Amino acid sequence: MPAVAEPVDGVFRALADPTRRNVLERLSRSPATVTELAEPFDMALPSFLQHLKVLEGCGLVRSSKSGRVRTYRIDPKPLQQVEDWLTQQRRMWERRLDQLDAYLNELKNETKDKPK
């Protein structure tokens, strides 16, 4: 398996959870503190911090601390890696489907040309 797949795997795992996707949507508007991010979710703070740890672990968010306040901001670089991977997959499948279409058209034309 290529080494490039490893960071992409972590991003996909992070994006698989709706709480983490909601956090990313919130951070796409502006940086926010842990308290601001946790407010809309009905869960204990330690559980919510686990979500932030996953997001930070795969590089989707970065945090900074000023005094006792930790602020998170989104980092789009891992999303670009995922987009590049998806684009590569889409191109491969489009090429394969084009080949299948050409083959099926060839079969169809051969069937038409055969005497009955």
LUMMIVEX-420738 format. One record per residue (C-alpha): residue number from 1; residue in one letter; x, z, y. Coordinates in steps of 0.2 Angstrom, whole numbers. Each point is the difference from the previous one (the first is absolute). Layout:
N
R  nr rest     x     z     y
R NUM    a     X     Z     Y
...
# end
This chain:
116
R  nr rest     x     z     y
R   1    m     0     0     0
R   2    p     7    -5    17
R   3    a     6    15    11
R   4    v   -11    -7    14
R   5    a   -16     5   -10
R   6    e     4    19     2
R   7    p    -4     2    18
R   8    v   -15   -11    -1
R   9    d    -6    11   -15
R  10    g     1    16    11
R  11    v   -10    -9    14
R  12    f   -13    -5   -12
R  13    r    -1    17    -8
R  14    a    -2     7    18
R  15    l   -13   -12     5
R  16    a   -10     3   -16
R  17    d    -7    16     7
R  18    p   -14    -1    13
R  19    t     6    16    10
R  20    r    17    -8     2
R  21    r    -8   -17     6
R  22    n   -10    10    12
R  23    v    15     9     7
R  24    l     9   -17     2
R  25    e   -15    -7     9
R  26    r     0    15    12
R  27    l    19    -1     3
R  28    s    -2   -19     4
R  29    r    -8     6    16
R  30    s    13    12     5
R  31    p    12    14    -6
R  32    a    -9    16    -5
R  33    t     4    18    -5
R  34    v    -3     7   -17
R  35    t   -15    10     7
R  36    e    -8   -16     8
R  37    l     3   -10   -16
R  38    a    -7    14   -12
R  39    e   -16     4    11
R  40    p   -12   -13    -7
R  41    f     4     4   -18
R  42    d    -8    14   -10
R  43    m    15     6    -9
R  44    a    13    14     1
R  45    l    15    -3    11
R  46    p    12     0   -15
R  47    s   -10   -13    -9
R  48    f     0   -11    16
R  49    l    19     3     2
R  50    q     2    -8   -17
R  51    h    -8   -16     6
R  52    l    12     0    15
R  53    k    14     3   -12
R  54    v    -5   -16   -10
R  55    l    -1   -10    15
R  56    e    16     5     7
R  57    g     9    -1   -17
R  58    c    -4   -19    -1
R  59    g     4    -3    18
R  60    l   -17    -3     7
R  61    v     1    14    13
R  62    r    14     9     9
R  63    s    -1    17     7
R  64    s     9    10    14
R  65    k    -1    18     4
R  66    s     0     8    17
R  67    g     0    19    -1
R  68    r   -13     4   -13
R  69    v   -10   -16     2
R  70    r     3   -15   -12
R  71    t    -6   -17     6
R  72    y    -2   -15   -11
R  73    r     0   -18     4
R  74    i    -2   -16   -10
R  75    d    15   -11    -6
R  76    p    -6   -17    -3
R  77    k    16    -6    -9
R  78    p    -6     4   -18
R  79    l   -17    -9     3
R  80    q    10   -15     5
R  81    q     9     1   -17
R  82    v   -17     1    -9
R  83    e    -6   -15    10
R  84    d    15   -10    -5
R  85    w    -3     5   -18
R  86    l   -18    -5     1
R  87    t     4   -17     8
R  88    q    12    -4   -14
R  89    q   -13     4   -13
R  90    r   -13   -10     9
R  91    r    12   -15     1
R  92    m     4     1   -18
R  93    w   -18     1    -5
R  94    e    -5   -14    11
R  95    r    14   -11    -8
R  96    r    -7     5   -17
R  97    l   -18    -4     4
R  98    d     6   -17     8
R  99    q     9    -4   -16
R 100    l   -16     5   -10
R 101    d   -11   -11    11
R 102    a    12   -15    -2
R 103    y     0     2   -19
R 104    l   -19     2    -1
R 105    n    -2   -15    11
R 106    e    11   -10   -11
R 107    l   -10     5   -15
R 108    k   -16    -5     8
R 109    n     7   -17     4
R 110    e     7    -2   -17
R 111    t   -18     4    -7
R 112    k    -8   -13    12
R 113    d    12   -13    -6
R 114    k    -3     2   -18
R 115    p   -12   -12    -8
R 116    k   -16     8    -7
# end
